[in-house]
């Protein structure tokens, strides 16, 4: 009975963190420390191709991509998680052109197998923002055609541009820009192509609107400050050096 109870607990944790036995996996994958002094920092493969590669990226970045979370949603991380750099080359099964959602379970499993990542989700309440529809309604362009879903096109201070984004994904991208967790409460389904420019905090002389104003005037959405439920990925254990490929 104790053995059965333990097996059930492991199974439930596996489903929670995307580690169930039927989880998709890469057919071939290599992970190694990035060469010191490599100038090509922060590169990764574009969507819709038959492989995934990442060059000179931290394990924290790979975890964020694998679980679809932002930095504030990772708890219990060691300091080196944001500093040690890795190169990844991975190939899925034949015929798969990896979208963001198809990448997630494969990358999760890869991190669990090579770094022995042991983590689980907890829901915590924190100060943040709810992404809602503004008074005059949304101003969004629905995505047309066959495009790889949910991939970032460009997001940096003063510029947000995406193709085939869902509202939960927009909320995820807005979180670091707003300085707090953003949760989607728009009630809008589907995917959209969007572009927004605003005055970055570092540009004091800009004539552009603030992030909050641009979001309302350009996309017909707004951020309302409130306590929001935050899904925290709590790291129990992770190795600094990956196992041999």
N, C-alpha and C positions, 0 to 999 in steps of 0.2 A: 504493500500500500504506500509506504514512504517513497519507494522508487517511482511509482506511478504519479504520486503528487509532485515529485521533483521534475518528472518529465513534462507534466502539464504546465508547471511554472516556466520552464525553459521554452516551451512552445509558445506560451502567451507573450513572453518577452521577445521572442523571435519575430512574431507578427507585429508587435509594437514598433520595433526598430528595423523592420524590413529584412529579417534574416531567416525567414521560413525556408524549409527544405526545397520548395519549388521555386525559390527565388532565381531569377535570371542571372547568368554569370558571363563574363568574358571567356572566350575560348582560349585566348593567349594574352598574357599581360606581363609586363616587366615594370618594376619600380626600383629606382636607384637614386642615391644622393646626387644632387645637381653639381656639376663641376664648379669649383670656386672661380670667381672672376668672370663667369659667363654673362655677357652683356645682354643677351636676349631674355629679359626677365618678364615674367607674368604672361607668357603666351600659352594659348590652348587652342584645340581644334575647333573649327566652325561646325555647326550642326548639319545634319543630313548627309554625312559621309559614313563610310563603312568602318571607321575606327575612331578611337579617342586618344588624343595625346595631350599632355600638359608638360610645360617646360619651365623649370625654375619657380615652382609654386610651393607654398607652405601646405602642411597637412591640414591646418585650420581652413584654408581655402578649399581644399578637396572635400573636407567634411561638410562645409557650407553648401557646396554644389551637390554632393551626394544626398543630403537630407532636405534641401530646399529651405534653408534657414539663413538668418543673418548672424553676425558675430555676437550680438547681444543675447542670442538664444543658446549659446554654448556655455555650459557651466562645468566647473571642475577641470578646466584645461591647464596643462602644464605650460610654463613660460615658453619652452622651446617650440610649442605648437605653431607659433606665429613667426618663428625666425628660421628654422631649419628648412632648407629647400630641397625639392624632389623633382625628378623627371619621371613621367609615366607614359607608357605606350601600351595600348590595349586594343584588342580586336574582338568584336562580338561574333555571333554565329553568322554564317553566310546569308546574304540577302537583307540584313538589318541595316537600315540607315538611321543612325541614332538620333532620336529627338531628345529633348531634355528629360521627359518622363521615362523614356526607355533607358536613358543613361543612369538614372538614380539608383535602381536596385542593383545594377551591375557594379557600380562604383561603391555602393554600400558594402556589398559582399567582398569586393576586392580589399577594402580597408579593414574589414573584419578578419579576413584570412591572412593578410600580409603584416598588418600592424597589431593584430589581436585586439582591435578596437572593441571594447565592452562598454556600451552606453544604453541609456533608456530615456524615454521622454517623460517629463513631468509637467503638469499644467500649473502655472503660477500666475497670480494677478500682479500687474505692475502698471505704473503710469505710462500712457501711450496715447495713440490716436486711433479713432475709428475712421476708415475711409467710407464716406457716404456720398450720395447723389446730392448736388447743390439744388437750391430752390428752383431754379429755372430748368432743371433737367440735364441729363448728360449730353456732352458734345463729343461723341466717340464715333470712329469709323470702323465698322466691322471688317475683319480680315476676309479677303476674298482669295480663292485659289488654294493650291496645295503648298503650304509653307511649313517649315519645321516649327512646331509649337513651343512657345515659352522661352525662346532664347534671347538673351540680352543683345541689343544692337549697340547702344551707346548710353552709358549712364555715368555722369561725372558732375562736378559742381557747376551748375548753370545750364545743364543740358540733359534731357531725358528723351530717348527715342527707342521705340521697340516695335517689333513685328509679331503679330499673333500672340499677344499677351492676354492672359486672363486677368480678372480683377485681383484675385489672390496674389498673382505674380507681381502685378503693379504695386500692391501693398508691400510686398517683400522688398522690391527695389526702392520704394520710398522711405523705408525704415532708416537706413543710414543717413539719407539726405535730411530727414526730419529730426534726426537725433534721438529717436525713440521708436519703439515697436509700433508698426501700423498694422491694423487688422481690417480685413475687408468686410464691410457691412453694407455694401452697395445693393446687394440682391441681384446684381447683373450677372448673367451667365454668358457664355460665348467668349470669343477672342477678338482683340482689336489691334489695329495699327495706330500708334500714337506718337506725337512729338510735342515737346514742351520746352521752352527756354525761360529762364528766370535769373534773377540777380543772385549770384553766389555770395556767401557771407564775406569772402575774401575781397570781393569787388565792391568797395564802398561807394565808388563814383558811378556805378551802373545806373542806367535809366530804365532797366528792365524791372518788371514786378517781382515781388517776393515769391518764394516757392508756393506759399499758401494761396496767394492771389492768382498766380499763373495757373495753378491747378484748377481753381474755380472758373477763371475766365477762359482758359484754353480747352479744358476737358469737361467742364461742368461737374466737377467733383470737389469735395472739400474734406479737410481733416478736422475732426472734432476731438479735443482733448478729453480723455476719460480713462478710467481704469479698464484695462483689457486683459483677457486671458492670453497668456503667452506660453507657447509650447517650448519648454526648455529641454535641450538634449544634454543630459547629465553624463559626463564621462567618468566611468569607474576605473578604467585602465586603458592605456594605449602605449605601445612600444615606440621608442624613438628610432629604432633601426628596423626596417622591414625585413621579413624573412627572405631567404633566397628565392629568386624567381623560378 
